[in-house]
């Protein structure tokens, strides 16, 4: 059976049905089987118990199984929403001291003789002043009753139905159970926008909990594709925009592109030189002549090649060490030259939901703008070369005159 079915009842009304009878006991979010499971009530008890009977008839449908880690995370997210409801409806929640009292009692029992008198007295006062867990639950019940009464006073049963949808949408948005129970949700390189959308949702959920691991995974995958000249860097840039936004995703992609291309440069130089010369000889000779012709302005020429949108970057990465392009020029030319391309793709990734095709990013006007930037660099190279020739001729004529 499906754990989650989402149906759009209206523009802002999403109804979620959760099935408690699963074929195999597993966490409804992360799919864990080995960890202990706990029941999670999508609509908290302090609210549901005050709802009319017609709204409580699907009570079993709002209960799912979660592992302990996902359950604790979901409870923390629920506390934020409850605090917002308490402010919105002037229904204060319980300020529980029961947990702190338990910790104080445990500290007194374990280290009571070794504690300073002042600290021991403070822990004893905390233990004596704490209420019971039943008192906290009673206060939560009063909070729930106030919220439900306030909703009934607005639009009656319609407000309560929207309130139920709010909690179901809150669970779906914060825990994303549909992503993890989908057979399509696997960690693999995306091949199209549908794969990319699923992967972005999956990694966004993990990023909120394990940012460092997701960042390490993304950087490793990006460098792997760049070092071995594997097609599909556009999808990695789109993923960077979806995960990190333009502010962080753009400089990250620029740096990773330069590092990955440099890795491909070093692999070609030290391990693939013979194979590359044998397979790419026909394409290497014209590039070799161009590099030698522009040796005096080599960095500008490399920058032009990277800025021009039709340049085969994979070939430039492999061929550069074979045509005697120094790494000192190669790395910054990739870092700067691919900035327009990286910016366009990362920015598109930050608006991934509005993309229907990869071709939407590279419109005619975009390609013309990138070509104009590349041509401006080419004009600069030609002007510089012409000026250098004229300067050389002037110097030669002066030397000739001085000799006479």
RALIN-V511329 format. One line per field, one symbol per residue. ss: DSSP state (H for helix, E for strand, - for the rest). Layout:
ss->???
This chain:
ss->---EEEEEEE--EEEEEE------------------EEEEE---HHHH----HHH---HHHHEEEEEHHHHHHHHHHHHHHHHHHHHH---------HHHHHHHHHHHHHH-----HHHHHHHHHHHHH---HHHHHHHHHHHHHHHHHHHHHHH-HHHHHHHHHHHHHHHHHHH-HHHH------------HHHHHHHHHHHHHHHHH-HHHHHHHHHHHHHHHHH-----HHHHHHHHHHHHHHHHHHHHHHHHHHHHHHHHHHHHHH--HHHHHHH-HHHHHHHHHHHHH-HHHHHHHHHHHHH-----HHHHHHHHHHH---HHHHHHHHHHH-HHHHHHHHHHHH-HHH---HHH---HHHHHHHHHHHHHHHHHHHHHHHHHHHHHHHHHHHHHHHH-
